[in-house]
């Protein structure tokens, strides 16, 4: 319990340094500065940036996002350079905030219609976002979640009603990036991309029939809710460009699912996996490791069950989930709750009577070992090895080219084991 070192010791921030960003803000000369603070584990970077911008410009600074919405008072206490903390979705919070600055008091204003907002993709360099030698972007088609899982807080930001953008609007965003940015991989960050199966089918058919979006690859790295799938929908996904399928089982323990209010019956799970394999999907299924109430034996049984189904098992280590129902029930030491750097899987920070830190690490190591044991046959590996060698050589040439073109681009190293200057002094 005393040693909270991380298993993965160093993290990197690619792009401009904090000093360069502060200098760029000064050159632009805005009236005020807004910073997104989505992830609790990365708040230290937000605080550093806010302090640098304040020191350089003296401008008023506001932040918003998931982390800001649930720790607004503590943020003000820890980081006096931040003048305002906005809670909730930006399209509602920002207009109301700006209106309150003009009038001096808070009142409701008409929110920005988020479905009509398209990210400014032209502001980023496409060559900085590459997956398997192809340029990619992440986008969203819908928001909200109707489920009540105790370990999730999506509904606190976006509500329980799922809303989707129009299929035409999503395709227009994809076409622009395909034609003008050279993007060929489109990753959807949605939490419930396939929940409305009729919308999802219309979207997939539109991609299949689109004359521009040829040879694209679609991914949904946040996962697809498997009870929404059937073989017909999987076939459409494959034709539209999905090659990988990421599914969340969480646990096989039905009683634990019920206690955590997690839906998803197991009755169709194996049939869905069998259909996905027939269609040629590479399937990854995720289990959560370390949920309160889990045992070592139960987690290992879930892992072994999935390995027997010939899928890649993704061990997702449970971490503190701010804003969730479960967060308020977790009995964690004060030094863990106060150290926002530990709100990440690699910290293995949440220990229970059934699972200490060593047990959590053992389960991850076991999963990795068994995944490697389930590797392809030698003949297939030999072919893949040649392809891999070719890819590595291409990658080296690509990185050298990028390095020549962007010599001044900084890469910041961040070690979360270092002392956190934003922690309470009486920890």
Residue pairs with C-beta under 8 A, 6 or more apart in sequence:
1 333
1 351
1 357
4 335
4 336
4 339
4 342
4 347
4 349
5 417
6 344
6 346
6 347
6 416
6 417
7 346
7 348
7 361
8 346
9 415
9 417
10 413
10 414
10 415
11 413
11 414
11 415
11 416
12 411
12 412
12 413
12 414
13 45
13 411
13 412
13 414
14 128
14 409
14 411
15 128
15 409
15 410
16 24
16 409
16 410
17 410
17 412
18 45
18 48
18 49
18 52
18 412
19 52
20 410
21 49
21 52
21 53
22 49
22 52
22 53
22 55
22 56
22 57
23 56
25 33
25 53
25 56
25 57
25 59
26 56
26 57
30 59
31 59
31 60
32 59
32 60
32 61
32 62
33 53
33 57
33 59
33 60
33 61
33 62
34 61
34 62
34 63
34 64
34 94
35 46
35 49
35 50
35 61
35 62
35 63
36 46
36 63
36 64
36 65
37 43
37 46
37 63
37 64
37 65
37 66
37 67
37 68
37 75
38 65
38 66
38 67
39 66
39 67
39 343
40 66
40 67
40 71
40 320
40 322
40 340
40 343
41 319
41 340
41 341
41 342
41 343
41 344
41 416
43 67
43 71
43 75
43 340
43 422
44 340
44 341
44 414
44 416
44 420
44 422
45 414
46 63
46 67
47 78
47 79
47 81
47 82
47 422
50 61
50 63
50 79
50 81
50 82
51 79
51 81
53 59
53 61
53 81
54 61
54 81
55 81
60 83
60 84
61 81
61 82
61 83
61 84
62 82
62 83
62 84
62 85
62 86
62 97
63 75
63 82
63 84
63 85
63 86
64 85
64 86
64 87
64 88
64 90
64 93
64 94
65 90
66 153
66 157
66 322
66 323
67 75
67 322
67 340
68 75
68 85
68 86
68 87
69 86
69 87
69 88
69 156
69 157
69 323
70 153
70 156
70 322
70 323
71 322
71 340
72 85
72 87
75 82
75 85
76 82
76 85
78 422
79 422
84 97
86 93
86 94
86 97
87 93
88 157
89 111
89 114
89 157
89 158
90 112
91 111
91 112
91 113
91 114
91 117
92 111
92 112
94 112
95 109
95 110
95 111
95 112
96 106
96 107
96 108
96 109
99 107
99 109
100 106
100 107
114 143
115 163
115 165
115 166
115 169
116 169
118 169
118 172
118 173
119 139
119 173
121 137
121 173
121 176
121 177
121 181
122 180
122 181
126 135
126 181
126 182
126 183
127 135
127 402
129 135
129 136
129 137
130 136
130 398
131 185
132 185
132 391
133 391
133 394
133 395
133 398
134 183
134 184
134 185
134 217
135 181
135 182
135 183
135 184
135 185
136 183
136 184
136 185
136 186
136 187
137 177
137 181
137 183
137 185
137 186
137 187
138 187
138 188
138 189
139 170
139 173
139 174
139 186
139 187
139 188
139 189
140 165
140 188
140 189
140 190
141 164
141 165
141 170
141 188
141 190
141 193
141 203
142 162
142 163
142 164
142 165
142 190
142 192
142 193
142 195
142 196
142 199
143 158
143 159
143 162
143 163
143 190
143 191
144 154
144 155
144 158
144 159
144 160
144 161
144 162
144 163
144 192
145 152
145 154
145 155
145 158
145 160
145 162
145 191
145 192
146 160
146 161
146 162
146 192
146 195
147 155
147 261
147 262
147 263
148 155
148 261
149 260
149 261
149 262
149 263
150 259
150 260
150 261
150 262
150 324
150 325
150 326
150 329
151 260
151 262
151 288
151 291
151 318
151 321
151 324
151 325
151 326
152 321
152 324
153 321
153 322
153 323
153 324
153 327
154 191
156 323
156 324
157 323
162 192
162 195
162 196
164 196
164 199
167 199
167 202
167 203
167 206
168 206
170 203
171 203
171 206
171 207
171 210
171 213
174 183
174 186
174 207
174 213
174 216
175 210
175 212
175 213
177 183
177 186
178 184
178 212
178 213
178 216
179 212
184 215
184 216
184 217
185 216
185 217
185 218
185 219
186 216
186 217
186 218
186 219
186 241
187 218
187 219
187 220
187 221
188 218
188 219
188 220
188 222
189 221
189 222
190 220
190 222
191 222
191 223
192 225
193 200
193 220
193 222
193 224
194 200
194 220
194 224
194 225
194 228
194 229
194 233
195 225
195 228
197 228
197 233
200 228
200 233
201 233
201 236
204 233
204 236
204 237
204 239
204 240
205 236
205 240
207 213
207 216
207 218
207 240
207 241
208 236
208 239
208 240
213 241
215 241
216 241
217 241
217 242
217 243
218 237
218 240
218 241
218 242
219 242
219 243
219 244
219 246
220 242
220 246
221 246
222 246
223 246
223 247
223 248
223 286
224 245
224 246
224 247
225 248
225 264
226 247
226 248
226 249
226 264
226 268
226 269
226 272
227 263
227 264
227 265
227 268
229 272
230 272
230 275
231 275
231 278
231 279
234 245
234 272
234 275
234 276
234 279
234 281
235 279
237 245
238 279
238 280
238 281
242 281
243 280
243 281
243 282
244 281
244 282
244 283
244 284
245 276
245 281
245 282
245 283
245 284
246 284
246 286
246 314
247 272
247 283
247 284
247 285
247 286
248 264
248 285
248 286
249 264
249 269
249 285
249 286
249 287
249 302
249 306
250 257
250 260
250 262
250 264
250 286
250 287
250 288
250 291
251 257
251 262
251 287
251 288
251 291
251 294
251 298
251 299
251 302
252 266
252 298
252 301
252 302
252 305
253 294
253 298
253 302
254 266
256 291
256 293
256 294
256 298
257 263
257 264
259 293
260 291
260 293
260 326
270 309
273 283
273 285
273 309
273 311
276 283
277 283
277 310
282 312
283 311
283 312
284 311
284 312
284 313
284 314
285 306
285 309
285 311
285 312
285 313
285 314
286 313
286 314
286 315
286 316
287 299
287 302
287 303
287 306
287 313
287 314
287 315
287 316
288 294
288 316
288 317
288 318
289 299
289 315
289 316
289 317
289 318
289 355
289 360
289 363
289 364
290 317
290 318
290 348
290 350
290 352
290 355
290 360
291 318
292 326
292 329
292 330
292 350
292 352
293 352
293 354
294 352
294 354
294 355
295 354
295 355
296 354
296 355
296 359
296 363
299 355
299 363
300 363
300 366
303 313
303 315
303 363
303 366
303 367
303 370
304 370
306 313
307 313
307 370
307 371
307 374
310 374
312 371
312 374
313 367
313 370
313 371
315 363
315 364
315 367
315 368
316 345
317 345
317 346
317 348
317 360
317 364
318 345
318 350
319 342
319 343
319 344
319 345
319 347
319 349
319 350
320 327
320 330
320 332
320 336
320 337
320 342
320 343
320 349
320 350
321 327
322 343
330 350
332 349
332 350
334 427
335 427
336 342
336 349
336 350
338 423
338 424
338 427
339 349
339 420
339 423
339 427
340 420
340 422
341 347
341 416
341 420
342 349
342 416
343 349
344 416
347 416
348 357
348 360
348 361
349 357
351 357
351 360
375 381
376 384
